[in-house]
Structure formats: C-alpha cells, structure tokens
Amino acid sequence: MAKWQAALIGCGSIGSLHAQCVQQLDAIEMVAYCDVDAGRAQKTLDTYGGRYATADVDQILADDALQVVYICTQHDTHADFCIRAAQAGKHVLVEKPLALTVEACQAVGRAVADSGITLMTAFKMRYYDLVQKVHELIPQPSLVTMQMMDNRLNGGNPYFQTIRGVFVEGTPAFEYSRIFTKTHIQISVQDPNVVVGYFRPRYIPTGRS
C-alpha cells in the first residue's frame, strides 16, 4: 500500500516534533515543508527528508500529490489554513487552538463538512494509557476540571499564559501530568463520579527561567 503523503505548514519547534513523530509511522511520510522563513523550511527538509521546501502555502495546497497537511503555525492563521486545506481536499491535523473565536471554529466545521475531509485538533495525549483508563472508569463524565503548572516553556509563548515564569495550561491534567511527571503510580475511584490520579512529586526543570 502506498504511503500517505503529508506536508508540514509551520516548521517551528512543534512542527519539527510532528515531523519527527511521522518518521516513526509506517503508513505516512512527510514530503513537503512550508514556513514563512524559507530557510527554516529548508532546514527542516534537510533534517527529516522529503521532496521540497517552500515559503508558499498555496504551493502546498495546490499539490495534488499531498493528501494530508499538518498545520503548526501561529494561532491566528489556524482557521484560515484549515478552511483552505479543506477546500483543497486535504485531510488536516491542526495544532491547538482550532481558532480564536467560536465563529471561526464554526466556519472550519462547515468547510470540513462541505469537503468531506477529516480534521483533527492535536489533542493527541488523550490516547495515552492513563487517559484511556480514566475514560474506562468514567465513560460519561458530567464535569471535568483541571489545572497544571510548571516552569516556562517555549520562550514565553502566550498560549501558555506565562506569569513570572509559571504557566497554567487549560489542557486535561491527566494528559500533561503523565508528560511532565512520567511517574504516575495508580488511578483510583473514590465514588462513581470521581477519578483521582496519584503522582510522585517531581520537578523537571526545562532550563528556562
């Protein structure tokens, strides 16, 4: 079976991480790279391999050999690129957030429905064993609350809501607790509506102040 052909739009740190992950998959390969900085796109191509690098998003969207695009650009471009990719018939994985307004999210949804493509926002860690166990124990939660704190990441990207070197991230705590602690011990059920994950206290510095 021929591999799916994918393009990366946005060759920053998270885009490079996606390219690295794609290399571990058998059914897909990253073959094109796009970034506003053409040199960075070329460097990513040199690192992960493929066919070409470009600074022109339209070149990616017009390439009939590509079936999938990974959108890893700045937040204010996500909705526009998702809509354009859907209209071009490309399946999409887009980094968080999907868009900056409810209306923009709805516009993306309409474009996806009209085109018939598949779009996924990169909530990838929901597939971790720990999170899957939570779903098994409480398959239909009525309310989920979460909070996670760590020292600054990604050079102060506003997505992390940095305050004096600490960020509070609104992503499910069970997902990120596993990423940052890497030492979950057990999951227990206190009552039919509560799942508690126990973690050893552990501080993992990122090297940034």
C-alpha positions as a printed Julia matrix, in Angstrom:
209×3 Matrix{Float64}:
   0.0    0.0    0.0
   1.33   3.44  -0.91
   2.09   5.76   1.97
   0.02   8.85   2.63
   1.9   11.96   1.52
   1.91  14.78   4.08
   3.07  18.38   4.25
   4.07  20.39   7.28
   2.94  24.02   7.4
   4.89  25.76  10.16
   8.39  24.47  10.81
   8.91  25.74  14.34
   9.55  23.6   17.4
   6.15  21.9   17.5
   6.15  21.37  13.73
   9.52  19.7   13.94
   8.19  17.44  16.69
   5.34  16.35  14.41
   7.81  15.65  11.61
   9.85  13.53  13.99
   6.77  11.57  15.03
   5.7   11.0   11.43
   9.07   9.38  10.8
   8.05   6.65  13.25
   4.88   5.77  11.32
   4.68   3.24   8.52
   1.65   4.48   6.62
   2.55   8.15   6.14
   5.58  10.24   5.26
   6.31  13.96   5.43
   7.4   15.06   1.98
   6.9   18.85   1.9
   7.66  21.66   4.32
   6.34  25.22   4.39
   7.3   28.15   6.58
   7.31  31.94   6.28
  11.06  31.57   6.81
  12.16  29.68   3.69
  15.49  28.88   5.31
  13.79  27.2    8.24
  11.61  25.17   5.88
  14.72  24.04   4.01
  16.49  23.16   7.26
  13.51  21.03   8.3
  13.56  19.29   4.93
  17.28  18.61   5.33
  16.64  17.15   8.8
  13.65  14.92   8.11
  13.81  14.31   4.37
  11.19  14.78   1.68
  10.73  16.33  -1.74
  10.7   20.09  -1.29
  10.58  23.14   0.99
   8.73  26.36   0.3
   7.51  29.6    1.83
   4.33  29.48  -0.29
   1.3   27.88   1.37
  -0.54  27.91  -1.95
   2.1   25.61  -3.42
   1.33  23.07  -0.69
  -2.43  23.32  -1.12
  -2.2   23.03  -4.91
  -0.02  19.9   -4.76
  -2.31  17.04  -5.79
   0.25  14.5   -4.59
  -0.39  15.52  -0.98
  -3.28  14.04   0.96
  -2.56  15.44   4.44
  -1.38  18.73   5.91
  -0.12  19.37   9.43
  -0.86  22.98  10.45
   1.59  24.1   13.14
   1.6   27.85  12.59
   0.67  30.84  14.74
  -2.8   30.68  16.26
  -4.33  33.46  14.19
  -3.64  31.51  10.99
  -5.19  28.19  12.0
  -8.77  28.77  10.89
  -7.83  30.24   7.52
  -5.35  27.47   6.73
  -7.81  24.77   7.85
 -10.55  26.14   5.62
  -8.23  26.49   2.65
  -6.83  22.99   3.18
 -10.34  21.53   3.39
 -11.34  23.32   0.2
  -8.25  21.83  -1.44
  -9.33  18.34  -0.35
  -6.53  17.81   2.16
  -7.01  15.99   5.44
  -5.83  18.15   8.35
  -4.14  17.81  11.69
  -4.06  21.26  13.27
  -2.33  22.27  16.46
  -4.28  23.84  19.29
  -6.27  26.07  19.26
  -8.51  25.31  16.29
  -9.36  29.02  16.02
  -9.57  32.16  18.12
 -13.36  32.61  18.08
 -16.42  30.41  18.17
 -17.47  31.79  14.79
 -14.14  30.84  13.23
 -14.41  27.32  14.67
 -17.87  27.0   13.17
 -16.55  28.19   9.8
 -13.88  25.49   9.93
 -16.57  22.93  10.78
 -18.64  23.95   7.79
 -15.64  23.72   5.47
 -14.85  20.24   6.77
 -18.45  19.1    6.35
 -18.68  20.53   2.84
 -15.42  18.95   1.69
 -15.76  15.56   3.36
 -12.18  15.62   4.64
 -11.1   14.54   8.13
  -9.76  17.16  10.53
  -8.27  16.54  13.96
  -7.13  19.07  16.51
  -3.92  17.82  18.12
  -5.33  16.58  21.4
  -3.04  13.63  20.96
  -2.37  12.81  24.59
  -5.99  11.74  25.15
  -4.83   8.44  23.63
  -2.32   7.82  26.42
  -2.95   4.72  28.54
  -3.61   6.82  31.65
  -6.26   8.95  29.96
  -7.87   5.91  28.38
  -8.13   4.36  31.85
  -9.95   7.45  33.09
 -12.42   7.1   30.2
 -12.9    3.45  31.11
 -13.69   4.28  34.73
 -15.93   7.25  33.94
 -17.14   6.89  30.34
 -19.54   9.86  30.51
 -18.23  12.48  32.95
 -20.6   15.34  33.66
 -17.81  17.75  34.62
 -14.04  17.77  34.16
 -11.76  20.26  35.9
  -8.03  20.53  35.51
  -5.03  22.67  36.31
  -1.38  22.11  35.6
   1.63  24.25  36.49
   5.29  24.1   35.53
   8.09  26.5   34.74
   8.15  28.44  31.49
   8.19  26.6   28.17
   8.58  27.63  24.56
  10.19  31.01  25.21
   7.09  32.56  26.74
   4.58  31.64  24.04
   1.3   33.37  25.04
  -0.5   30.05  24.63
   0.99  29.03  27.95
  -0.31  32.15  29.75
   3.07  32.73  31.36
   3.12  34.6   34.68
   6.56  35.16  36.22
   7.95  32.01  34.74
   5.0   29.79  35.59
   2.21  28.82  33.29
  -1.24  27.45  33.88
  -2.43  25.41  30.96
  -6.06  24.57  30.31
  -5.48  21.08  28.92
  -6.62  17.92  30.73
  -4.34  17.46  33.69
  -4.17  13.69  33.3
  -2.7   14.19  29.85
   0.01  16.61  30.89
   0.7   15.09  34.3
   1.96  11.99  32.55
   4.09  14.03  30.17
   5.76  16.11  32.87
   5.99  13.7   35.8
   6.47  10.44  33.88
   5.87   8.72  37.22
   2.15   8.05  37.65
   1.54   5.43  40.3
  -2.1    4.42  40.16
  -5.63   5.5   39.43
  -8.37   5.03  41.97
 -12.11   5.62  42.06
 -13.38   7.47  45.14
 -17.01   7.4   44.04
 -18.82   6.8   40.72
 -18.11  10.37  39.58
 -14.53  10.98  40.66
 -11.26   9.59  39.33
  -8.05  10.5   41.12
  -4.58  10.0   39.66
  -1.73   9.77  42.15
   1.69  11.11  41.18
   5.01  11.27  42.93
   6.04  14.9   43.44
   8.72  15.56  40.89
  10.16  18.76  39.49
  11.55  18.58  35.96
  13.25  21.85  35.02
  13.13  22.94  31.41
  16.28  25.03  31.6
  14.41  28.26  31.01
  13.84  30.91  33.64
